[in-house]
């Protein structure tokens, strides 16, 4: 059997959004990469809603783009509707979102991987993690009984580990409808990993020809589509393959033809049908044991938890430009198929709806992420990394960003280089990973702007300026992109300095911009021409919020000093006698790498941190 093995630098297990970015990141660092997935035809599959971005998630997509990842450009190339959410609110909570063509997104994802010279794709399932006597991973064994050897392994298992699908009282193995489950978590338990259980779900899909759109409210995309990638216009038109994009970027005058979404609402009749059949729901009959996403509840949960509401909003969203499937966003359910048909048909516009695919719930195994280093390397097995839903997260964007970090760090580790570890004031990706490895999660973790202390610094409009220099330093983006961003930073800094000295309407322009009701778009043409049109919004934001930004920068600097104070992994907390027992147990379990991380562990007090600092000083650490 050894003669049939393969040897790579990095092996990525899983072809979902985490796996794609992990493989590409390792490839950009000039590693030989293997990607093992159950089905080559479902690489990049959008198992739930075919959308990318949204509140806080759009920030993450732009951070992925700034780090050289593929998700942003893939969404731009296959998007069929683009919107900037919260556009009327403050700049820290504005976030781009795109409805994508589900099939095109998947096909283009596979095409990107297939055309990467460093990546080799294999169809198969991993059944065993191969670990040597020194607790180092050296590959996996597949279901076809051939090993794939690698110096580092990134596990991106999604919802497939011991996946169990539920439709009413029916339940059957699967990672998603039509796809087999994985038994790999059994092997992880044998190795010594803690494994727990979570649950998520999806909504029914209906035939467009059976929808009465006249009974619904239309929701169009933004007139000027807010693209995700900072360089889509410059790079996407270089692709000449026939299925590389739905949007013809080569034409500078091209305008994306956007598809509308539609809005309707449930009503009391809908709620009555659901109420009367709650006993048939696996959520309420005790069949499902995993904890579901609190911030994306099923329609059953909405009816029970918000009993005072007489309606709930539903978005009817297209799954593709050339598909008749529509996704019912807002009615995730695991009720029996016939009950789904019954309650869906009480909703205006859906009275004659034909359910093409039922909604369902899926339970799956995950590994509590407190078992990870901030680099996403496992603390138990060297060179083994976890990314995506195996870490308890929910969402394509959260998974993809973890995949990028894990793939990059897997490559950097074998090259003897230091890992990428983001601070909380550097990136939403850093906030998420710090939350996961420091606090863990009891439910599917979803990113929100409210999770970030420094969200005014971590806006979606400055992701490239925040992260491209770091990505270039680590080898994830090329020199041309780095130079472009450096020039952008210089141009914007020069413009902001000039704004303070330009007079307009009797005052300096910076004071004018700070006045309530004033907007840079209302300035005369001669002033607008002074700076690049794409920079004006950023310039105005920096001017209008400069006091708030200065305060957050000061707070971030204070946190950075705490995060710069490292803690050796070899510390035996039992020897620090002044620490209370709870602190010893938590610090020994989490093994924080910095004082900053230690201070964020639930239950650790400022007094504990003071004792730890005194002890480190005495030991000259």
N, C-alpha and C positions, 0 to 999 in steps of 0.2 A: 504494500500500500504506500510505503514511503516514496517509491519511484513516481507515484502519481500526485505527489503533493506540490504545492506552489509556494513561492517565497516572495514576500513583499515587505516594504517598509511599514506601511500602514494598511490595516484591513478595517473596512467600515461594514458593519452588519446592519442592513436596513436601507431601503431605497426611498424613504419618505423625505420630508423637508429637512430633517436633521441630517440624514445620511447624505443627501445631495451636497449640502454645504460643507459637511465634514470631509467628503472625498475631494471636493474642489479646493478647499483650503490646504489640505495636505499636498495636493498636486501643485498648487502655486508655490509651495515651499520646496519644490523639486524632489518630491518623494515618489517612489513607485507605490501605487494605490490599488487595492482590490476592493470592489464593492459587491457584497453578497446580498441578494434579495430574493424573496420567495417567488416573485413574478416580475420578469423584466418589463411586462406591459403595464405595470401599475407604478412604475417609478414616477414620483411627483404627483401621485394621485391626491386629489382633493376629496377626502373621505366625507367631509361635512359640507359646509357652505363654500361654494367656489369664489371666495373673496379673499383679498389680501389687504392687510392694514386695518385701520379702525383706531379707536381711542387707545393711545399709548402703543398699540401694535404698529401703527404707521411709523412712529418714532423708531421702533426696533428695525423695521424694514430699511429705513434710511441709514441706520447704523450698520446693518449688514452690507449695504451697498458701499458705505465708506470704508469697510474692511475688505472690500474686493469680492464680496459674495454675489450670487446670481439671482436671488429672489426678486430684487427690485426691478432689474431689467427684464426678467421673465414676466413679471406682472405688467410692466409697461408694454411689452411686446404683444401680450395676449389679452390685455384689458379691454372690456367692452363698456365699462362705465367708470368714471373717475369723479370723486368728490373730496373736498376738504371739509372734514367734520369739525364742528365747533368754530366755524369761520367767523362768527359774530362775537366770540368770546376772546379771552386773553390769549396771547401767543403761546403760552406754555402748554395749553390744552388743545390747540389745533392739531389735527392729525389727518393725513391722507388715507383714503380707502379706495380700493378698486374692485369692481366685480369682474372676474376673469372668465374667459372661455375655458371651461374645465378640461376638455379634451386637448385643446391647443397647449395649455399650460403643461399638461402631463407629457405630451409628445415632445415639446420643446425642451423640457427638463431632461428627458432621455437623450435627446440629440446633443445637448451640451456635454453630457457625460461621455457619450460614445465618441465624440470628436476631440476629447482631451487625450493627448498622447500618453499621459502618465497614468491614466485610469483604465483598469481592466474589470469588466462587469461579469458576474457569474450569477446564474439562477440556482437557488437552493436555499435551504434553511439551516441555520446554525443550531446544533443540538448539544454541543459541549464546548465550554471555554477551556482551552489547553493552558495549563499552568505548570511551571517547573517547580523543582524542590526549593527554590529561593523565593517563591511567591511572585514570580514574574510571568506575565502572559506571553505565550509565543504563538498564538493562533487559535483557530476553532476547528472543530470537526463538524462536517455537514451531514445532512440526512442521507446523502448518497455514500456516506462513509469514506469520503476523501478529505484529508486535512488541507486547510489553507494556513500556511505559516506566515507570521508577520512579527515585526519588532514591537509594534503597538497595535491595539485593537480598540475601535470606537464602537460601542454598542448603542444602536438607535432602534429600539424594538417597537416603538409606538404603542398601540393598544393590543399587540398580538400575544404577549406572554400570558398563557392560560386564558386567552380571550373567550368570553362567553356572551353570546348575543341573546337578547330577550325581545320577543314580540308577544305581548300578552302573557299567557301561561306557558308558551312555547319557549324553550331555550336550547341553544345548540352551540357547539364550539365555533369560534371564528374571531379574527382580529377586526374585521369589518364584514359587511354582508357580501358573501361570495368569495371570501378569502379565508384560508385555514389559520388556525391558532398556532402558537409556538409553545413548545414545552421547555424552553431554555431556562425559565425561572426556577425550575426544579433543580437544574444543575447549579444555578447561582446560590440556591439555598444550601446545597451540598458543600459548596466552596466555603460558605460562611457568611454570605450576605443576608441582611435582614430584608425580607420581602413582605409587602403589604398589598392591599387591594383598593382600587378606585373604580369609579364608574363615570361614563359619559354617555351622550346620546346624540341622535340626529333627527331631523324633521322629515316628513313625507315629501316626495316629489310628485308633481301633478303634470298632466298633459296640457300644454298651452291651448290646444284647440278646445278644451273643455272649460276654459276660464272665461267669465264674462268681465272683461277689463273695464267695460263702461260703468260697472258698479264700484270700481276702485278709483283711488286717487293716484295719478301719475307722479312719479318722482324721477326727474331727469338728472343727468350728470351735470357737473359744472361746465359752463361755456368754454373756459380755458382749463383743460384737464390738468390737474396737479399730479405730474408724474412722480414716481418714487425715486428713480435713479437720477443723480446729479449729472450724469453724462449720457443719458439715453439718446438724446438727439444727435450726439456726436458719434456714438458707437453702434447703435442698432442697425443703421443702414449699411454697415459693412458686411452683414450676413446675407449671403446670396442663396442659401439653401431654400427649397420651395416651401418648407413648412416651418421655417425659423420664426415667423411672426405673422400675425393677422393684420398688423398695422404697418403700412408701407412707408417706412421712415426715410427712404431715399429721396422722396419728394419734399423739398423744404416748405412747400405750400400745403402739405397734407394736413387735413383736419380729421381727427379720429371720429369715425361714425359710432356714436354711443347708443347703447340700447337702454330703454327706460326700465326702471323697476316700478312696482305698484304697491300701494298701501291699502289695507283693509283692516277690519277689527273683528275679534270674537264678540259674542253677545251672551245674554243670559241663557238663551236656548243652548248655545254651545257649552256653557258652564254646567247646565243641568245634565246634558248627556255625559259629560266627563264625571261629574259628581256621582251619577247613578251607576257608573261602571268602575269606580276606583278600586273595588275589590278584585277586578280583573287585571289591574296594573301590577306588574312585578315589583314596582316601587312600594306599593302599599299593601301587598300581600305577604311580604317578608322574604320573597325569593331573592331579591337583590340585596347584597350585604355591603358592597363597595360604596364609598362616599362620593356623591356627585358634585358637580360644580355649582357652588352657591350663587355665583354671579351670572350663570346662564341656565336657569332652572327649566325643567320640563314644563309643559303646559299643565300637567297634573299638579305639580308643585305650585305653579302660579295660582291656580284656582283655589287651592287649599290655603296657601300662605297669605294671599291677598284677596280674601273672601269679600272684602268691602268693595272691590272694583267690579264694575258691571261690563267692562270690556278690556281687552288687551290688544296691542298693536301687532299686526302681522305684515311683514314685507314679502311680497311675491317677486322673486328674483330669478332672472334667466340664468341657466347653467351654461349657455354657449350661444354664439352668434348664429349657428346653424343647427341648433337643437330645439326641440319642442318641450324639453324638460324645464320645469320651474321649481325652485326651492322655496318652501314656505318657512321663512325665517321668523322664529318666534313660537313655533308649535312643536318643539322637540317632544317626542312622545314614545312610549313603549307599550301603549294600550294595544289590544288585539286589532288585527287588520280591519275587521268589520266595524269595530267601534271607531277607528280612525276615519273610515269612510263616512260614518254617520255624523260625527261632530264636525268634520271638515265641511260637509255639505250644508251646515247651518250658517256658514260664514258668507256674508255678501260677496258676490263675484265667484264663489266656489260652489254654488248650489248644485251644479252638475259635474263637479270635478272628478276626473278619473285619476285615481292614485296609481302612478306608475311604479313607485317604490314605497314601501311602508317606512315610517319612522321606527327606530329601534334603539334600545340601550345596549351598551357593551360594558361588561366588567373585565378588568384586566389587572395583572400584577405590575407593581412598580417597586423600585428600591428607594426607600427614604433617602433623600439627597444629603443628609448630614453625614453619610458615609463617604463623602467626596471631599477632596481638596478644592480650593477655589479655582484651580486649573481644570476641574472636572475629571481629574484622574482619581480613581478609587483609592482609598487609604488601605484597603485590604490587599489588593493585587496591583503590583507595579506595572505601569504601561497599559493598564486597562482603563478606558474612559467611558462614561455614560453621558448620553445627550438626548434631550427630548422628553417624551412622556414617560420613559423609564424613571425619570427624576421627579415625576409628579406634576409636570406642567400640562397646560391645555392650550392648544392653538398652534397653527402652522408657524407663526412668526417666532414665538417663544422657542419652539423646537429648532427652527432653522438657525437662530442665533447661537443656541447652545452647540449645535452641530459644528458651526464655524469655529467656535472657541475650542471645542474638544479636538476637532481635526487639526487645527493649527498647532495646538499644544502637543498632540501626539507626535506630530512631525518635528516640532522644536525639541522635544525631549530626546528623541533618538539622534538628533544632531548636536546634542550637548548644549543647547541654548536655553536661556531662561524662558519660562512660560509667559503668555499674555494673561494678566490678571487685572481686570478693570476695577477701579475704585467707584464708589457710589456717586461721586461727583464727575465722573468721566463719561458714563453711558448708562442708558436704561438696561443694557445687557449686564452691566456691573451690578446694578441694583438687584436685578432678578437673581443672578448667581449668588450674590451675597445673602439674599433672603433665603435661598434654597439650602445652601451649605451651612448657614448659621442657625436658622430657625426651623428648617424642615418645612413640611406642609402636611396638613391633615385632609386636604381636599385638592382637587385639580387647581394648580396655581395659574392665575391669569394676571397679566400685567395691566396696571392702571397708572395713570399719571400721579395719582395720590400716593403711590408707593415711593415716589422719588422725592427726597427732601429738597433737592436742588433742581426742580423741574424747569425753572426759568433759565437755568444754564444748559439744560439738556433738551432744548427745543428741537423739533424735527427739521427746522431750517438751517441749523448749524452743525448737523451730524458730520458732514464732510470736513469742516474746519476743525472739529474736535478730534476726529479719529483717523483721517487719512495720514497725518504725520506719523502716528504710532504704527499704522498698518504698513507704511513704507519702511519704517525702521525694522519691522519684523519680516519684511519681504513679501507681504500680502498684496501690495499694489506696486505698479511700476513707477519709474522716475517721471514719466510724462504726466501722470495723474498727480503725483506729489507736487511737481512744479506748478501745475495748473491751480491747485488749491493754495499753494504759497502765494501765488500772484493774486488770487482772489482775496486772501487775508490782507495782503498789503494794500490792495485797492480799497477795500472796505475801511480799514483803519485810517487811510488817508482821507477818505470821504467823510468819516465821522469827525476827524479833526477839523476839516474845512467847514462843516455845518455850523460849528460854534462861532465862526467868523463871518458867515454870510448873513446879510441883513435882508429881512423881508417883513413887510407890513409893520414897520416901525420897531421891530425887535430882531434879535438874532434868530436864525432859523431853528436852532435847537429849542429855544423857548417857545417859538410858534408851534412846533410839532408837539410840545407837551400840553398845549392848551386843549381843553375838552372840545370835541367836535371837529378838530382839525385833522386832516389826513394828507399824506404826501401825494396821493392821487389828485388832489385839488390844486397842487402847485402849478404855476405857469410853465409853459413849455421850455422856456430858456433855463429854468432851474432844473427841471426834470432831465434835461439833456446833459447836465453836468456829471451824472453818475450813471453807471450801467442800470438799465431798467430792472434787471433781475436782482440787483443789490439794494434797491430802494426800500423794500419792505423790511429787510434785515437792518438797514441803517436806522430807519424810523423806530423799530422795536428797541434797538440798543439805546437810542436817545430817550425815548419815552419811559423806559423802565430802568434807566441807568442807576437810580438810587436803590431799587430793589435788587438789581444785578450785583451792585457793589456789596450789599449786605450778604447776599448768598455766596459771593466769592470769598468774603471774610470767614463765613461759617465753614465753607468747603475747605479753606486752608487749615482751619483748626482740626477738622476731621482728618485731613490728609496727614497731619503730624501724628495723629494717633495710629493711622494705617501704615505709616512708615516705620513705626516701632515694632519690629518683628519679634515673634516668640518662637524659640526653638521647638521643633516637634518632639524632641526627646525629653521634655520636661516631665517629671513625675509630680503631679499636683498633690499627691498624698504627702509629699515632704514639706509642703508649704502649710505649716501647722496653723497659722492664723486664719486661713480660709475656712469659711463655714462648710459643712458637709455637702450642702446642695451645690455650692459653687465648685467644689472638688469634682463631684460627679458630672456636672454639666461640662466643665472645662475638659475633663478627661474623655468625655464622649465626643464632643465636637472637635477638639484639638485645634483651636483657633490659631491662625498663622500670624496675626497681628493683634496689638492691643485694641485697635479699632474694632476688629471683628469680635474680640472677646467681649467688648462693652455692649455689643448688640445681641448677645445671646440672651434669650428670655430668662429672667430670674437672676442674672448677674447684675450686681449693684455697683454704684460708684465706689463704695467701700471695698468691694472685692477687687476692683481694678487698682485702687490705691495700694492694697496689700501686694498685689501681683507686681506692680511697678517697683515697690520697695525691694521685694525679693530679687527681681531681675537686676536692680542696681547693686545690691549686695554681692550678687554672683558675677558682677561685671559683664552682664549679657546685654 
